[in-house]
Amino acid sequence: MTSATRTWTFLTSLMILIVIIGQSLAGREGLLWGVALALTINSLIFLYPDLRLKLFFSGKVLEGKDPWGINEMVHTLVQRARIPMPQIKILQNSAPQALALGRSPRSAQILLTQGLIDLFEPEELNAILAYQVATIKRQDIVGLTVAAAFLDFALSICQLLDSGLRIILGAKKKQNSLQAHFFSTLISPLVSLFLRLEIGGSSYFKSDQLAAELNSNP
């Protein structure tokens, strides 16, 4: 099962589960509320990553010719992979990092830090870009993007519930006690299990194999 298939299976299962719970709790009215809630949650999980990307990754978009030849490298790779040209952003960060994100190949972005560009030679940089293009081609980015959004969304809700619980229990509870982080402690293992199922280990090897095929110097 591909990462994209696992993602859509998860979102569909989540929607069905919410609708069933709503109907069992309040009948027809609960069914309608369940449908509305399921659509809202799925929309947030699916569209939320784009908002986070704009907020946290406001790097410079790489357009036209660049001194490193990155656009030309990516253009060659996407032609071989037969996918649309992704948007490339350069982040002013000294840590060598590369990441491909997006809800689909058409909305994909490749994020590169300045530290990575300065550290690697053109041949090595081309291999790194080939791997990012491979993850876009295989639609691994769909699973990664949705998984990250679900993780952020779920833990944010847990933190909100924990804050409310601390108010109810009183300010005397220690901040590091179990009661102070009850919901986060309860949900974290489930979120971890979801991430393991969503990001299968075989995806890395298959993307690496495809990257070697796309790269003229594997």
N, C-alpha and C positions, 0 to 999 in steps of 0.2 A: 504494500500500500504506500502510495507516494505521500509526501508531506502535505500537499494541497488536498488530497483526498481525506487524510486524517483530520485536517482542519475543518473541512466542510462537514464531515461526519460528526465532529465534536459540536460545532455550532448548531447543527440540526438536532442532535440528541439533547443539547441544552435547552433548545426551544421547546421540544416535545415534553421534556421533563417539567418545565415551568408551567406549561399549559395543563398538564395532567394534575399537578399539585394545585393549581388554581381552581380547576373544576372539582376536585375532591374536597376542597375546603369550603367553597361557596357556590357550587352548582354552576348554572348558566352565567351568572354575573361573574363568578370567579374565573370561568373559562375566558370571558371577554377580557378581564383584567390580566389574565395569564398571557393571552395573545399579545396584548399591548405591551406588557412588561418584557416578554421574550423578544419582540421586535425592537424595543428600545435598547435592551442589553446587547443584542447581536449587532445592532447598528453602531453602538458605542465602541464595541470591541473591534469592529471592522474599520470604522472611520477614525477612531481615536489616535492610532499611530501617526497619521498625517499631521495632526495637531501637535503631537509631541515632537515630531521631527522638526517642525518649523520653530518650536520653542527652544529645543536643546541643540539642534544641529543647524545653526544659521551660518553655515560656511559660505565661502565664495563659490558661485557656480562657474565651472570651467567651460568656456565657450571658444570656438574657433581654434586657431593654432596656439599651442602653449609651449614653453621652453623645454618641457620634459617629453613631449610627444605622447602624452597620455590619451588625448582625444583620438589620435590616429591609431594607437594600440587598441583602444576599446572598439573603435569603428571596425577594425579588421576582425576582431574577435566576435562581435555581434553579427557580422556578415556570415562568418562561418557557422555560428550558432543559429542563425536565421531568427533573430529576435529584434524588437525595436531598440533603438539607441537609448540607453538610460541616461538620466541626468547625473553629471559628475560634480561633486562638491569637494572643495579643499578646506579642511578644518585647520585652523592655526593652533596646532597642538604638537608638542615635541615627542609624544609617545607614538611609536610606529603602529598604527592601527588601520585596518581596512574593513569595510562592512558594506554589505548590500542589503537594502531594505525596500519595502514596497508591498502593495496589496496585489500586484500583478506585474508581469513583465512590462506592460505599457506604462505603469506608474513607478517603475523601479528607479532607485537612486543608488549610486556607488559613492560611498564616503571614504575619502582618503585624508590622512593627516599629513601635515607638512613634514613631520618627523619621519614618516615612512618614505616619503618621496626623497628626502635628503639622504636616507640611510642606504637605500638599495640602488643597484645598478639597473639600467634600462631592461636588460634581459630578465633580471629577478623581478622587477616591477611588472613586466609583461606576464610572468607566471602568476603573480598575485592577482592581477586583473583577470586573468583567464579563469581563476577559481571563482571570483566574484560573478563573472558572466555565467559560469556553469551553474551556480546556485540560482541565478535568475532564470536560466533556461529550464532547469528542473523544477522551478517554482518552489524551491526550499524557502525562499524569502517570504512566501505567503504564510507558511507555518511559523517561521521565526517571528514575523511581525505580529501575527495574531497572538502567539504565545506570550510575547513580551507585553502586549497590550492587556491580555487577560491577567497576567501576573501583576502588573501595575494596578489595574482596575480592582482586582480582588483584594490585594493588600491595602489599597487605599480605603476600601469599604471597611475592612477589618480594623484599621487604625481609627476610623471614625466611630465604629461600634465600641472599640476599647476605650476611647475617650469618654463616650457616654456612660459606659459601665463604671469608669473611675469616678465620674461625677455622682452616680447613684450610690456607690459603695462608700464614697467619702474621700477626702483628700489625704486621710491618714495612711492609705494603702501605699506601700512602697512602689516606686515606678518600675522596679525590676521584678516584682512579684508575679506569680502566675495569674492572679486575679486582674492585675493591671494590663495584661496582654492575653486575656483569655481567648478572644476570637482569632487573633493572629496565630497563637499557638495551635488552635484547633484546625485552622484552615491551611496553614503552611505545608503540612505533609501532603494534603490533597493537591495543592498547587504544584508541589514538587513532583508528585506522581504524574500529573498531567503533562508537565514539561518533559519528563522522561519519555512518555508515550508519544508526545507530539514531535520531539526532535530525536528521531531514531538514529542510532549509531551508524547504521549502514548508509545514511544520507551523505555523511562526510566522505566515505570511500567512493561512492558513486559520483559525487560532485568532483572529487579529486581526479577520478578516472576520466571524466568528461573534460576537465580542465587540461589534462595532458593531451587529449585528442585535439583540443582547440589551439593549444600552444604549439608553435612550430619548433620550440626548443624545450621539450618536457624535462 
